[in-house]
Amino acid sequence: MTTIQTSATYLDGRITVHPDICNGHPTIRGMRITAEAVLGFLSAGESPAEILRQYPSLGTGRH
């Protein structure tokens, strides 16, 4: 059986999935930070402002 790997976008392109980036895990706008990592920070009690301080590129709209 052949598996075809493709890319996908979700939430108006804010979350992307590409098989060659972060082993296919969903990432934020094609960056190499996973959506899972951001959700983990939030669930651990980090504020959005603190996450943006640590990862300023998340707030710039650039990737």
C-alpha positions as CSV (number, residue, x, y, z in Angstrom):
1,M,0.0,0.0,0.0
2,T,1.3,3.4,-0.9
3,T,1.0,6.4,1.4
4,I,0.7,9.8,-0.1
5,Q,2.0,12.6,2.2
6,T,0.6,16.0,1.5
7,S,0.5,19.3,3.4
8,A,-2.6,20.9,4.9
9,T,-3.6,24.2,6.5
10,Y,-6.2,24.9,9.2
11,L,-7.6,28.0,10.9
12,D,-7.1,30.2,7.9
13,G,-3.5,29.0,7.5
14,R,-2.5,29.7,11.1
15,I,-1.8,26.0,11.7
16,T,0.0,24.0,9.0
17,V,0.8,20.3,8.6
18,H,3.7,19.3,6.3
19,P,5.3,15.9,6.4
20,D,8.9,17.4,6.2
21,I,8.4,19.9,9.0
22,C,8.6,18.7,12.7
23,N,7.9,15.1,11.5
24,G,4.4,16.1,10.2
25,H,3.2,17.5,13.5
26,P,0.9,20.6,13.2
27,T,3.0,23.8,13.4
28,I,2.2,27.4,13.8
29,R,2.2,29.1,10.4
30,G,4.9,26.8,9.0
31,M,7.4,27.7,11.7
32,R,9.2,25.0,13.6
33,I,7.1,25.4,16.8
34,T,4.4,22.9,17.2
35,A,0.8,23.8,18.0
36,E,1.2,21.1,20.8
37,A,4.0,23.1,22.4
38,V,2.0,26.3,22.4
39,L,-1.0,24.5,23.9
40,G,1.3,22.9,26.5
41,F,2.6,26.3,27.6
42,L,-0.9,27.6,27.9
43,S,-2.1,24.5,29.9
44,A,0.9,24.9,32.2
45,G,-0.3,28.4,33.1
46,E,1.9,30.5,30.8
47,S,0.2,33.7,29.7
48,P,0.0,34.5,26.0
49,A,2.2,37.6,26.7
50,E,4.9,35.4,28.2
51,I,4.8,33.0,25.3
52,L,5.1,35.9,22.8
53,R,8.0,37.2,24.9
54,Q,9.8,33.9,24.5
55,Y,8.7,33.4,20.8
56,P,8.2,36.9,19.4
57,S,7.9,35.6,15.9
58,L,4.5,34.2,16.8
59,G,3.1,37.7,17.1
60,T,4.6,39.1,14.0
61,G,2.6,37.3,11.4
62,R,5.8,36.3,9.6
63,H,7.2,32.8,9.3
